[in-house]
Amino acid sequence: MIKLICDSSCGITEDFAKENDIKIVSLKTTLDGITKKEGFEKDWDDFYEQVKVSKDFPKTSQPSPEEYADAINEILQKDENNEVLIITLSSSLSGTYNAARLGAESVGSDKVQVFDSGGCSASILILVQELLKLINNNASMEEVLKRAEEVRKNAVIQFAPITMEYLKRGGRIGLLSATFATLLNIKPILYFRNGVLKCVKKCLGLGKTMQEQLEIAGKKIKNLYVCYVHESELLEKFMKKVKEFFGVETIKTSKIGPVVGSHVGIGAFGLAYLIEE
């Protein structure tokens, strides 16, 4: 049977990982000289609260090839009939894919495949959910990888930062641009799909930003999540707009972990979804 290994940035909860027998290899964060594993959602609150008061900016690092090799060997030793599919954070954002590839090469088994998700956070979760449908029906590795390629093209995560401070501190935006955007209350909508990150809209005010996020997503989508970083005073209002726009009573939510969230910033909110083919 095909077993999955994912990294901690993939938006998978601890319960979901246990239910689906998914191994999680953790990225790491360093803040105020202390390095910790990203871990699961229960581990994130303390990190974000420290970010609020720290003068330092978090640094992030990918897992080592050895950590991937250990995870692979554990799966293969458990059952010699197992195959392993490793799904990683987009290679355009991190060196995690290369670490996984090197770990797989060191094991030297033809039963291991490494797949670059082209996504982050909940868009990887959406990919994993699609692949589990096949895996649970005993699909071949070839069939699963073919579906992974299809989903990667159409899995999207988009979000709007509340403040430009984190993007500025992380070197993603210049001081001058950040200052003007803050003064004018301009909010960018960042759109990440198939490994490409771009700003698709600049909105004046948060109300307009919420509405534009919905318009960008459109209604020809499925497996929708509302995503947010740590906490958001706008989350309840945004959830109401999402429910009204899509005509639904409930919406799934997904918290964004420290590796991605520290760059976007506390309070950022957005959507993840799969564009219908």
PyRosetta script that sets phi, psi and omega in degrees:
from pyrosetta import init, pose_from_sequence

init()
pose = pose_from_sequence("MIKLICDSSCGITEDFAKENDIKIVSLKTTLDGITKKEGFEKDWDDFYEQVKVSKDFPKTSQPSPEEYADAINEILQKDENNEVLIITLSSSLSGTYNAARLGAESVGSDKVQVFDSGGCSASILILVQELLKLINNNASMEEVLKRAEEVRKNAVIQFAPITMEYLKRGGRIGLLSATFATLLNIKPILYFRNGVLKCVKKCLGLGKTMQEQLEIAGKKIKNLYVCYVHESELLEKFMKKVKEFFGVETIKTSKIGPVVGSHVGIGAFGLAYLIEE")
pose.set_psi(1, 150.7)
pose.set_omega(1, 179.0)
pose.set_phi(2, -81.9)
pose.set_psi(2, 127.9)
pose.set_omega(2, 176.3)
pose.set_phi(3, -113.8)
pose.set_psi(3, 142.6)
pose.set_omega(3, -176.5)
pose.set_phi(4, -100.8)
pose.set_psi(4, 142.3)
pose.set_omega(4, 166.4)
pose.set_phi(5, -120.7)
pose.set_psi(5, 127.0)
pose.set_omega(5, 177.1)
pose.set_phi(6, -125.7)
pose.set_psi(6, 164.5)
pose.set_omega(6, 175.8)
pose.set_phi(7, -98.3)
pose.set_psi(7, 168.9)
pose.set_omega(7, -170.7)
pose.set_phi(8, -70.8)
pose.set_psi(8, -9.6)
pose.set_omega(8, -179.7)
pose.set_phi(9, -86.9)
pose.set_psi(9, 3.5)
pose.set_omega(9, -168.0)
pose.set_phi(10, -83.8)
pose.set_psi(10, -1.7)
pose.set_omega(10, 177.7)
pose.set_phi(11, 81.5)
pose.set_psi(11, 8.0)
pose.set_omega(11, -180.0)
pose.set_phi(12, -84.8)
pose.set_psi(12, 130.6)
pose.set_omega(12, 177.5)
pose.set_phi(13, -78.0)
pose.set_psi(13, 163.9)
pose.set_omega(13, 179.2)
pose.set_phi(14, -62.6)
pose.set_psi(14, -40.8)
pose.set_omega(14, 179.3)
pose.set_phi(15, -63.8)
pose.set_psi(15, -42.5)
pose.set_omega(15, 179.7)
pose.set_phi(16, -63.0)
pose.set_psi(16, -41.1)
pose.set_omega(16, 179.2)
pose.set_phi(17, -62.2)
pose.set_psi(17, -42.5)
pose.set_omega(17, -180.0)
pose.set_phi(18, -68.0)
pose.set_psi(18, -42.8)
pose.set_omega(18, -177.8)
pose.set_phi(19, -62.8)
pose.set_psi(19, -33.2)
pose.set_omega(19, -175.8)
pose.set_phi(20, -108.5)
pose.set_psi(20, 11.9)
pose.set_omega(20, 176.4)
pose.set_phi(21, 52.8)
pose.set_psi(21, 48.2)
pose.set_omega(21, 179.6)
pose.set_phi(22, -101.3)
pose.set_psi(22, 128.3)
pose.set_omega(22, 175.5)
pose.set_phi(23, -84.8)
pose.set_psi(23, 136.0)
pose.set_omega(23, 179.3)
pose.set_phi(24, -112.2)
pose.set_psi(24, 124.6)
pose.set_omega(24, 174.5)
pose.set_phi(25, -104.3)
pose.set_psi(25, 124.8)
pose.set_omega(25, -168.7)
pose.set_phi(26, -90.9)
pose.set_psi(26, 135.3)
pose.set_omega(26, 165.1)
pose.set_phi(27, -75.5)
pose.set_psi(27, 176.0)
pose.set_omega(27, -176.3)
pose.set_phi(28, -131.8)
pose.set_psi(28, 153.7)
pose.set_omega(28, 173.9)
pose.set_phi(29, -122.7)
pose.set_psi(29, 146.6)
pose.set_omega(29, 174.0)
pose.set_phi(30, -125.4)
pose.set_psi(30, 124.3)
pose.set_omega(30, -179.6)
pose.set_phi(31, -141.7)
pose.set_psi(31, 129.1)
pose.set_omega(31, -178.5)
pose.set_phi(32, 54.2)
pose.set_psi(32, 38.8)
pose.set_omega(32, 175.6)
pose.set_phi(33, 79.4)
pose.set_psi(33, 1.7)
pose.set_omega(33, -178.2)
pose.set_phi(34, -109.7)
pose.set_psi(34, 124.4)
pose.set_omega(34, -179.9)
pose.set_phi(35, -102.7)
pose.set_psi(35, 130.8)
pose.set_omega(35, 179.9)
pose.set_phi(36, -135.7)
pose.set_psi(36, 154.3)
pose.set_omega(36, 171.3)
pose.set_phi(37, -70.0)
pose.set_psi(37, 144.4)
pose.set_omega(37, 178.0)
pose.set_phi(38, -62.6)
pose.set_psi(38, -43.1)
pose.set_omega(38, 175.3)
pose.set_phi(39, 67.6)
pose.set_psi(39, -151.2)
pose.set_omega(39, -179.5)
pose.set_phi(40, -106.2)
pose.set_psi(40, 178.9)
pose.set_omega(40, -174.2)
pose.set_phi(41, -53.2)
pose.set_psi(41, -36.7)
pose.set_omega(41, -178.9)
pose.set_phi(42, -64.1)
pose.set_psi(42, -16.7)
pose.set_omega(42, -177.9)
pose.set_phi(43, -95.4)
pose.set_psi(43, -2.1)
pose.set_omega(43, -167.5)
pose.set_phi(44, -90.4)
pose.set_psi(44, -29.9)
pose.set_omega(44, -172.3)
pose.set_phi(45, -60.0)
pose.set_psi(45, -44.7)
pose.set_omega(45, -178.8)
pose.set_phi(46, -61.6)
pose.set_psi(46, -39.8)
pose.set_omega(46, 178.6)
pose.set_phi(47, -61.1)
pose.set_psi(47, -50.2)
pose.set_omega(47, -177.6)
pose.set_phi(48, -65.0)
pose.set_psi(48, -36.4)
pose.set_omega(48, 177.7)
pose.set_phi(49, -65.3)
pose.set_psi(49, -35.1)
pose.set_omega(49, 176.8)
pose.set_phi(50, -69.1)
pose.set_psi(50, -37.3)
pose.set_omega(50, 177.5)
pose.set_phi(51, -57.2)
pose.set_psi(51, -38.6)
pose.set_omega(51, -177.3)
pose.set_phi(52, -59.2)
pose.set_psi(52, -35.6)
pose.set_omega(52, -172.8)
pose.set_phi(53, -106.2)
pose.set_psi(53, -10.2)
pose.set_omega(53, -175.5)
pose.set_phi(54, -79.7)
pose.set_psi(54, 145.9)
pose.set_omega(54, 172.4)
pose.set_phi(55, -88.7)
pose.set_psi(55, -9.4)
pose.set_omega(55, 179.4)
pose.set_phi(56, -86.3)
pose.set_psi(56, 159.4)
pose.set_omega(56, 172.9)
pose.set_phi(57, -111.4)
pose.set_psi(57, 134.4)
pose.set_omega(57, -176.0)
pose.set_phi(58, -59.9)
pose.set_psi(58, 142.1)
pose.set_omega(58, 171.5)
pose.set_phi(59, -109.9)
pose.set_psi(59, 148.2)
pose.set_omega(59, -179.6)
pose.set_phi(60, -124.6)
pose.set_psi(60, 153.4)
pose.set_omega(60, 179.1)
pose.set_phi(61, -145.9)
pose.set_psi(61, 148.8)
pose.set_omega(61, -177.7)
pose.set_phi(62, -82.4)
pose.set_psi(62, 165.0)
pose.set_omega(62, 174.8)
pose.set_phi(63, -65.4)
pose.set_psi(63, 162.2)
pose.set_omega(63, 177.7)
pose.set_phi(64, -84.8)
pose.set_psi(64, 157.5)
pose.set_omega(64, 174.0)
pose.set_phi(65, -57.3)
pose.set_psi(65, -33.7)
pose.set_omega(65, -179.6)
pose.set_phi(66, -63.8)
pose.set_psi(66, -36.9)
pose.set_omega(66, 178.6)
pose.set_phi(67, -65.4)
pose.set_psi(67, -37.7)
pose.set_omega(67, 175.8)
pose.set_phi(68, -68.3)
pose.set_psi(68, -41.9)
pose.set_omega(68, 179.3)
pose.set_phi(69, -60.1)
pose.set_psi(69, -40.9)
pose.set_omega(69, 179.1)
pose.set_phi(70, -62.6)
pose.set_psi(70, -42.8)
pose.set_omega(70, -179.6)
pose.set_phi(71, -65.1)
pose.set_psi(71, -41.2)
pose.set_omega(71, 179.0)
pose.set_phi(72, -63.2)
pose.set_psi(72, -48.6)
pose.set_omega(72, -177.5)
pose.set_phi(73, -61.8)
pose.set_psi(73, -37.2)
pose.set_omega(73, 179.5)
pose.set_phi(74, -62.2)
pose.set_psi(74, -40.5)
pose.set_omega(74, 179.5)
pose.set_phi(75, -69.0)
pose.set_psi(75, -46.0)
pose.set_omega(75, -176.9)
pose.set_phi(76, -69.1)
pose.set_psi(76, -33.3)
pose.set_omega(76, 179.5)
pose.set_phi(77, -74.0)
pose.set_psi(77, -26.1)
pose.set_omega(77, 179.8)
pose.set_phi(78, -68.6)
pose.set_psi(78, -38.5)
pose.set_omega(78, 179.7)
pose.set_phi(79, -153.6)
pose.set_psi(79, 118.8)
pose.set_omega(79, -175.8)
pose.set_phi(80, -66.8)
pose.set_psi(80, -13.8)
pose.set_omega(80, 177.9)
pose.set_phi(81, -88.5)
pose.set_psi(81, -7.2)
pose.set_omega(81, 179.9)
pose.set_phi(82, -67.7)
pose.set_psi(82, 147.6)
pose.set_omega(82, 166.8)
pose.set_phi(83, -116.3)
pose.set_psi(83, 158.8)
pose.set_omega(83, -175.6)
pose.set_phi(84, -125.8)
pose.set_psi(84, 130.0)
pose.set_omega(84, 172.4)
pose.set_phi(85, -119.8)
pose.set_psi(85, 118.2)
pose.set_omega(85, 178.7)
pose.set_phi(86, -98.5)
pose.set_psi(86, 127.2)
pose.set_omega(86, 178.1)
pose.set_phi(87, -116.1)
pose.set_psi(87, 126.4)
pose.set_omega(87, -173.8)
pose.set_phi(88, -120.4)
pose.set_psi(88, 161.3)
pose.set_omega(88, 167.2)
pose.set_phi(89, -52.3)
pose.set_psi(89, 144.5)
pose.set_omega(89, -176.9)
pose.set_phi(90, -49.4)
pose.set_psi(90, 135.1)
pose.set_omega(90, 179.0)
pose.set_phi(91, -66.4)
pose.set_psi(91, -16.1)
pose.set_omega(91, 176.8)
pose.set_phi(92, -76.0)
pose.set_psi(92, -12.0)
pose.set_omega(92, -179.1)
pose.set_phi(93, -110.9)
pose.set_psi(93, -22.9)
pose.set_omega(93, -170.2)
pose.set_phi(94, -155.0)
pose.set_psi(94, 160.8)
pose.set_omega(94, 174.8)
pose.set_phi(95, -88.2)
pose.set_psi(95, 11.5)
pose.set_omega(95, -177.4)
pose.set_phi(96, -59.2)
pose.set_psi(96, -40.6)
pose.set_omega(96, 180.0)
pose.set_phi(97, -59.6)
pose.set_psi(97, -45.4)
pose.set_omega(97, 180.0)
pose.set_phi(98, -64.5)
pose.set_psi(98, -38.1)
pose.set_omega(98, 177.6)
pose.set_phi(99, -63.1)
pose.set_psi(99, -41.9)
pose.set_omega(99, 179.0)
pose.set_phi(100, -65.6)
pose.set_psi(100, -40.9)
pose.set_omega(100, -179.8)
pose.set_phi(101, -63.5)
pose.set_psi(101, -43.4)
pose.set_omega(101, 178.8)
pose.set_phi(102, -66.0)
pose.set_psi(102, -38.1)
pose.set_omega(102, 177.2)
pose.set_phi(103, -63.2)
pose.set_psi(103, -42.0)
pose.set_omega(103, 179.2)
pose.set_phi(104, -65.5)
pose.set_psi(104, -42.1)
pose.set_omega(104, 179.3)
pose.set_phi(105, -62.6)
pose.set_psi(105, -35.7)
pose.set_omega(105, -178.8)
pose.set_phi(106, -69.0)
pose.set_psi(106, -27.5)
pose.set_omega(106, 177.6)
pose.set_phi(107, -73.3)
pose.set_psi(107, -35.9)
pose.set_omega(107, 175.4)
pose.set_phi(108, 71.6)
pose.set_psi(108, 33.1)
pose.set_omega(108, 179.2)
pose.set_phi(109, -109.5)
pose.set_psi(109, 140.2)
pose.set_omega(109, 176.8)
pose.set_phi(110, -82.4)
pose.set_psi(110, 5.2)
pose.set_omega(110, 179.2)
pose.set_phi(111, -94.9)
pose.set_psi(111, 8.0)
pose.set_omega(111, -175.9)
pose.set_phi(112, -118.0)
pose.set_psi(112, 131.9)
pose.set_omega(112, 175.6)
pose.set_phi(113, -126.2)
pose.set_psi(113, 145.0)
pose.set_omega(113, 178.1)
pose.set_phi(114, -119.1)
pose.set_psi(114, 128.8)
pose.set_omega(114, -176.2)
pose.set_phi(115, -124.1)
pose.set_psi(115, 126.5)
pose.set_omega(115, 176.2)
pose.set_phi(116, -81.3)
pose.set_psi(116, 114.1)
pose.set_omega(116, -174.1)
pose.set_phi(117, -66.4)
pose.set_psi(117, -26.4)
pose.set_omega(117, -173.1)
pose.set_phi(118, 68.5)
pose.set_psi(118, 11.2)
pose.set_omega(118, -176.4)
pose.set_phi(119, -134.7)
pose.set_psi(119, -169.4)
pose.set_omega(119, 174.6)
pose.set_phi(120, -155.2)
pose.set_psi(120, 156.4)
pose.set_omega(120, 176.0)
pose.set_phi(121, 49.7)
pose.set_psi(121, -126.6)
pose.set_omega(121, -171.5)
pose.set_phi(122, -66.1)
pose.set_psi(122, -22.6)
pose.set_omega(122, 177.7)
pose.set_phi(123, -70.3)
pose.set_psi(123, -26.7)
pose.set_omega(123, 173.0)
pose.set_phi(124, -74.4)
pose.set_psi(124, -40.0)
pose.set_omega(124, 176.1)
pose.set_phi(125, -55.6)
pose.set_psi(125, -43.4)
pose.set_omega(125, 178.8)
pose.set_phi(126, -61.8)
pose.set_psi(126, -42.7)
pose.set_omega(126, 176.4)
pose.set_phi(127, -59.3)
pose.set_psi(127, -47.2)
pose.set_omega(127, -179.1)
pose.set_phi(128, -61.0)
pose.set_psi(128, -43.1)
pose.set_omega(128, 179.7)
pose.set_phi(129, -61.0)
pose.set_psi(129, -39.4)
pose.set_omega(129, 178.5)
pose.set_phi(130, -66.1)
pose.set_psi(130, -40.0)
pose.set_omega(130, -178.6)
pose.set_phi(131, -71.5)
pose.set_psi(131, -33.2)
pose.set_omega(131, 178.8)
pose.set_phi(132, -63.0)
pose.set_psi(132, -29.9)
pose.set_omega(132, 177.3)
pose.set_phi(133, -59.6)
pose.set_psi(133, -40.2)
pose.set_omega(133, 178.8)
pose.set_phi(134, -76.7)
pose.set_psi(134, -45.0)
pose.set_omega(134, -178.1)
pose.set_phi(135, -59.1)
pose.set_psi(135, -42.2)
pose.set_omega(135, -179.5)
pose.set_phi(136, -70.3)
pose.set_psi(136, -12.7)
pose.set_omega(136, 174.5)
pose.set_phi(137, -105.7)
pose.set_psi(137, 20.3)
pose.set_omega(137, 174.6)
pose.set_phi(138, 61.1)
pose.set_psi(138, 36.5)
pose.set_omega(138, 175.6)
pose.set_phi(139, -68.2)
pose.set_psi(139, 157.3)
pose.set_omega(139, 178.0)
pose.set_phi(140, -77.8)
pose.set_psi(140, 163.7)
pose.set_omega(140, 177.3)
pose.set_phi(141, -60.0)
pose.set_psi(141, -39.1)
pose.set_omega(141, 179.1)
pose.set_phi(142, -60.1)
pose.set_psi(142, -42.9)
pose.set_omega(142, 179.1)
pose.set_phi(143, -66.8)
pose.set_psi(143, -40.2)
pose.set_omega(143, -179.3)
pose.set_phi(144, -67.1)
pose.set_psi(144, -43.0)
pose.set_omega(144, 179.5)
pose.set_phi(145, -66.4)
pose.set_psi(145, -35.2)
pose.set_omega(145, 176.8)
pose.set_phi(146, -63.5)
pose.set_psi(146, -43.4)
pose.set_omega(146, 178.1)
pose.set_phi(147, -67.1)
pose.set_psi(147, -36.8)
pose.set_omega(147, 178.6)
pose.set_phi(148, -60.2)
pose.set_psi(148, -41.3)
pose.set_omega(148, 177.3)
pose.set_phi(149, -61.4)
pose.set_psi(149, -42.0)
pose.set_omega(149, -179.5)
pose.set_phi(150, -64.6)
pose.set_psi(150, -45.6)
pose.set_omega(150, -177.4)
pose.set_phi(151, -68.6)
pose.set_psi(151, -38.8)
pose.set_omega(151, -178.8)
pose.set_phi(152, -55.3)
pose.set_psi(152, -36.3)
pose.set_omega(152, -178.9)
pose.set_phi(153, -67.6)
pose.set_psi(153, -24.7)
pose.set_omega(153, -169.9)
pose.set_phi(154, -121.2)
pose.set_psi(154, 0.9)
pose.set_omega(154, 176.8)
pose.set_phi(155, -85.5)
pose.set_psi(155, 128.1)
pose.set_omega(155, -172.8)
pose.set_phi(156, -127.3)
pose.set_psi(156, 142.5)
pose.set_omega(156, 163.7)
pose.set_phi(157, -130.7)
pose.set_psi(157, 132.9)
pose.set_omega(157, 179.0)
pose.set_phi(158, -133.9)
pose.set_psi(158, 148.4)
pose.set_omega(158, -177.8)
pose.set_phi(159, -157.2)
pose.set_psi(159, 160.1)
pose.set_omega(159, 178.2)
pose.set_phi(160, -124.6)
pose.set_psi(160, 124.5)
pose.set_omega(160, 175.9)
pose.set_phi(161, -74.0)
pose.set_psi(161, 144.5)
pose.set_omega(161, 176.6)
pose.set_phi(162, -74.9)
pose.set_psi(162, -37.7)
pose.set_omega(162, -179.5)
pose.set_phi(163, -129.8)
pose.set_psi(163, 153.5)
pose.set_omega(163, 178.2)
pose.set_phi(164, -88.1)
pose.set_psi(164, -1.8)
pose.set_omega(164, -173.4)
pose.set_phi(165, -59.2)
pose.set_psi(165, -44.2)
pose.set_omega(165, -176.5)
pose.set_phi(166, -70.0)
pose.set_psi(166, -39.9)
pose.set_omega(166, 177.3)
pose.set_phi(167, -64.0)
pose.set_psi(167, -37.1)
pose.set_omega(167, 178.4)
pose.set_phi(168, -67.0)
pose.set_psi(168, -48.9)
pose.set_omega(168, -177.4)
pose.set_phi(169, -66.1)
pose.set_psi(169, -29.7)
pose.set_omega(169, -180.0)
pose.set_phi(170, -85.6)
pose.set_psi(170, 1.7)
pose.set_omega(170, 178.1)
pose.set_phi(171, 78.7)
pose.set_psi(171, 13.5)
pose.set_omega(171, -179.0)
pose.set_phi(172, -86.1)
pose.set_psi(172, -13.2)
pose.set_omega(172, -178.5)
pose.set_phi(173, -150.9)
pose.set_psi(173, 143.6)
pose.set_omega(173, -177.8)
pose.set_phi(174, -70.7)
pose.set_psi(174, 156.5)
pose.set_omega(174, 179.7)
pose.set_phi(175, -58.1)
pose.set_psi(175, -45.2)
pose.set_omega(175, -177.9)
pose.set_phi(176, -63.3)
pose.set_psi(176, -45.9)
pose.set_omega(176, 179.0)
pose.set_phi(177, -62.2)
pose.set_psi(177, -42.3)
pose.set_omega(177, -179.7)
pose.set_phi(178, -63.7)
pose.set_psi(178, -40.7)
pose.set_omega(178, -179.6)
pose.set_phi(179, -64.0)
pose.set_psi(179, -46.9)
pose.set_omega(179, 179.5)
pose.set_phi(180, -63.8)
pose.set_psi(180, -42.4)
pose.set_omega(180, -179.3)
pose.set_phi(181, -62.6)
pose.set_psi(181, -40.3)
pose.set_omega(181, 179.2)
pose.set_phi(182, -66.0)
pose.set_psi(182, -45.5)
pose.set_omega(182, -178.8)
pose.set_phi(183, -63.0)
pose.set_psi(183, -37.0)
pose.set_omega(183, -177.1)
pose.set_phi(184, -91.3)
pose.set_psi(184, -1.2)
pose.set_omega(184, -179.4)
pose.set_phi(185, 60.4)
pose.set_psi(185, 39.2)
pose.set_omega(185, 179.1)
pose.set_phi(186, -91.6)
pose.set_psi(186, 129.7)
pose.set_omega(186, -179.4)
pose.set_phi(187, -117.0)
pose.set_psi(187, 122.3)
pose.set_omega(187, 176.3)
pose.set_phi(188, -81.2)
pose.set_psi(188, 148.6)
pose.set_omega(188, 169.9)
pose.set_phi(189, -106.8)
pose.set_psi(189, 115.8)
pose.set_omega(189, -178.3)
pose.set_phi(190, -95.0)
pose.set_psi(190, 135.5)
pose.set_omega(190, -171.4)
pose.set_phi(191, -128.0)
pose.set_psi(191, 121.5)
pose.set_omega(191, -175.2)
pose.set_phi(192, -121.9)
pose.set_psi(192, 118.1)
pose.set_omega(192, -177.1)
pose.set_phi(193, -147.9)
pose.set_psi(193, 129.2)
pose.set_omega(193, 176.1)
pose.set_phi(194, 52.0)
pose.set_psi(194, 43.3)
pose.set_omega(194, 174.6)
pose.set_phi(195, 82.5)
pose.set_psi(195, 2.7)
pose.set_omega(195, -177.3)
pose.set_phi(196, -115.3)
pose.set_psi(196, 123.1)
pose.set_omega(196, 177.6)
pose.set_phi(197, -104.9)
pose.set_psi(197, 128.8)
pose.set_omega(197, 177.7)
pose.set_phi(198, -147.2)
pose.set_psi(198, 156.7)
pose.set_omega(198, 174.0)
pose.set_phi(199, -90.1)
pose.set_psi(199, 114.6)
pose.set_omega(199, -175.4)
pose.set_phi(200, -97.1)
pose.set_psi(200, -13.9)
pose.set_omega(200, -178.5)
pose.set_phi(201, -160.8)
pose.set_psi(201, 145.2)
pose.set_omega(201, 171.1)
pose.set_phi(202, -120.5)
pose.set_psi(202, 120.1)
pose.set_omega(202, -172.4)
pose.set_phi(203, -114.1)
pose.set_psi(203, 147.7)
pose.set_omega(203, 176.7)
pose.set_phi(204, -94.1)
pose.set_psi(204, 106.1)
pose.set_omega(204, 179.1)
pose.set_phi(205, 90.8)
pose.set_psi(205, 156.6)
pose.set_omega(205, -175.2)
pose.set_phi(206, -75.5)
pose.set_psi(206, -31.3)
pose.set_omega(206, 178.1)
pose.set_phi(207, -60.9)
pose.set_psi(207, -45.7)
pose.set_omega(207, 178.1)
pose.set_phi(208, -65.8)
pose.set_psi(208, -36.6)
pose.set_omega(208, 179.7)
pose.set_phi(209, -62.0)
pose.set_psi(209, -42.7)
pose.set_omega(209, 178.8)
pose.set_phi(210, -60.6)
pose.set_psi(210, -47.6)
pose.set_omega(210, -177.3)
pose.set_phi(211, -65.4)
pose.set_psi(211, -41.0)
pose.set_omega(211, -179.5)
pose.set_phi(212, -65.6)
pose.set_psi(212, -34.5)
pose.set_omega(212, 177.1)
pose.set_phi(213, -59.5)
pose.set_psi(213, -41.6)
pose.set_omega(213, 179.9)
pose.set_phi(214, -67.5)
pose.set_psi(214, -42.0)
pose.set_omega(214, -179.3)
pose.set_phi(215, -65.4)
pose.set_psi(215, -38.2)
pose.set_omega(215, 178.9)
pose.set_phi(216, -63.8)
pose.set_psi(216, -42.8)
pose.set_omega(216, 179.8)
pose.set_phi(217, -66.3)
pose.set_psi(217, -41.6)
pose.set_omega(217, -176.0)
pose.set_phi(218, 69.6)
pose.set_psi(218, -173.0)
pose.set_omega(218, -174.9)
pose.set_phi(219, -109.4)
pose.set_psi(219, -2.4)
pose.set_omega(219, 178.5)
pose.set_phi(220, -92.6)
pose.set_psi(220, 60.5)
pose.set_omega(220, -177.7)
pose.set_phi(221, -137.5)
pose.set_psi(221, 167.6)
pose.set_omega(221, 175.3)
pose.set_phi(222, -145.8)
pose.set_psi(222, 169.0)
pose.set_omega(222, -179.9)
pose.set_phi(223, 53.1)
pose.set_psi(223, 58.1)
pose.set_omega(223, -175.7)
pose.set_phi(224, -83.2)
pose.set_psi(224, 136.3)
pose.set_omega(224, 173.4)
pose.set_phi(225, -127.3)
pose.set_psi(225, 142.2)
pose.set_omega(225, 165.1)
pose.set_phi(226, -92.6)
pose.set_psi(226, 125.8)
pose.set_omega(226, -176.8)
pose.set_phi(227, -111.7)
pose.set_psi(227, 148.5)
pose.set_omega(227, 178.1)
pose.set_phi(228, -156.7)
pose.set_psi(228, 158.5)
pose.set_omega(228, -179.0)
pose.set_phi(229, -103.3)
pose.set_psi(229, 109.3)
pose.set_omega(229, 173.6)
pose.set_phi(230, 65.7)
pose.set_psi(230, -65.8)
pose.set_omega(230, -177.9)
pose.set_phi(231, -155.2)
pose.set_psi(231, 151.7)
pose.set_omega(231, 177.8)
pose.set_phi(232, -150.5)
pose.set_psi(232, 121.4)
pose.set_omega(232, 178.3)
pose.set_phi(233, -67.7)
pose.set_psi(233, -15.7)
pose.set_omega(233, -179.3)
pose.set_phi(234, -95.7)
pose.set_psi(234, -4.4)
pose.set_omega(234, -171.3)
pose.set_phi(235, -59.5)
pose.set_psi(235, -46.6)
pose.set_omega(235, -178.3)
pose.set_phi(236, -61.6)
pose.set_psi(236, -43.4)
pose.set_omega(236, 179.3)
pose.set_phi(237, -65.5)
pose.set_psi(237, -41.9)
pose.set_omega(237, 179.7)
pose.set_phi(238, -65.8)
pose.set_psi(238, -41.9)
pose.set_omega(238, 178.8)
pose.set_phi(239, -59.3)
pose.set_psi(239, -40.8)
pose.set_omega(239, 179.2)
pose.set_phi(240, -61.9)
pose.set_psi(240, -44.0)
pose.set_omega(240, 179.1)
pose.set_phi(241, -64.4)
pose.set_psi(241, -39.5)
pose.set_omega(241, 179.5)
pose.set_phi(242, -63.4)
pose.set_psi(242, -44.9)
pose.set_omega(242, 179.9)
pose.set_phi(243, -62.2)
pose.set_psi(243, -41.5)
pose.set_omega(243, 179.8)
pose.set_phi(244, -67.1)
pose.set_psi(244, -41.8)
pose.set_omega(244, -177.2)
pose.set_phi(245, -64.4)
pose.set_psi(245, -42.6)
pose.set_omega(245, -176.5)
pose.set_phi(246, -94.9)
pose.set_psi(246, -5.5)
pose.set_omega(246, 178.0)
pose.set_phi(247, 65.9)
pose.set_psi(247, 41.9)
pose.set_omega(247, -179.4)
pose.set_phi(248, -124.9)
pose.set_psi(248, 161.2)
pose.set_omega(248, -178.5)
pose.set_phi(249, -96.3)
pose.set_psi(249, -25.7)
pose.set_omega(249, -179.2)
pose.set_phi(250, -131.5)
pose.set_psi(250, 148.6)
pose.set_omega(250, 178.4)
pose.set_phi(251, -134.0)
pose.set_psi(251, 136.3)
pose.set_omega(251, 176.5)
pose.set_phi(252, -76.2)
pose.set_psi(252, 147.0)
pose.set_omega(252, 177.4)
pose.set_phi(253, -121.0)
pose.set_psi(253, 155.5)
pose.set_omega(253, 178.6)
pose.set_phi(254, -146.0)
pose.set_psi(254, 122.4)
pose.set_omega(254, 176.6)
pose.set_phi(255, -78.5)
pose.set_psi(255, 143.7)
pose.set_omega(255, 178.6)
pose.set_phi(256, -94.3)
pose.set_psi(256, 127.8)
pose.set_omega(256, -175.6)
pose.set_phi(257, -75.0)
pose.set_psi(257, 171.9)
pose.set_omega(257, -174.4)
pose.set_phi(258, -58.4)
pose.set_psi(258, -36.1)
pose.set_omega(258, -175.5)
pose.set_phi(259, -62.0)
pose.set_psi(259, -43.5)
pose.set_omega(259, 177.4)
pose.set_phi(260, -87.6)
pose.set_psi(260, -43.2)
pose.set_omega(260, -173.8)
pose.set_phi(261, -63.7)
pose.set_psi(261, -30.6)
pose.set_omega(261, -178.5)
pose.set_phi(262, -67.5)
pose.set_psi(262, -23.1)
pose.set_omega(262, 178.6)
pose.set_phi(263, -87.7)
pose.set_psi(263, -34.3)
pose.set_omega(263, -179.7)
pose.set_phi(264, -80.6)
pose.set_psi(264, -37.7)
pose.set_omega(264, 175.3)
pose.set_phi(265, 108.4)
pose.set_psi(265, 143.3)
pose.set_omega(265, 177.2)
pose.set_phi(266, -57.2)
pose.set_psi(266, 135.7)
pose.set_omega(266, 179.7)
pose.set_phi(267, 95.6)
pose.set_psi(267, -13.2)
pose.set_omega(267, 178.7)
pose.set_phi(268, -61.1)
pose.set_psi(268, 146.2)
pose.set_omega(268, -178.8)
pose.set_phi(269, -142.3)
pose.set_psi(269, 155.6)
pose.set_omega(269, -179.0)
pose.set_phi(270, -177.0)
pose.set_psi(270, -159.2)
pose.set_omega(270, -176.5)
pose.set_phi(271, -132.7)
pose.set_psi(271, 149.8)
pose.set_omega(271, 169.1)
pose.set_phi(272, -129.9)
pose.set_psi(272, 142.5)
pose.set_omega(272, -175.1)
pose.set_phi(273, -166.6)
pose.set_psi(273, 169.0)
pose.set_omega(273, 175.3)
pose.set_phi(274, -113.6)
pose.set_psi(274, 121.5)
pose.set_omega(274, 177.9)
pose.set_phi(275, -69.5)
pose.set_psi(275, 128.8)
pose.set_omega(275, -178.6)
pose.set_phi(276, -69.5)
pose.set_psi(276, 137.7)
pose.set_omega(276, -176.9)
pose.set_phi(277, -84.0)
pose.dump_pdb("model.pdb")
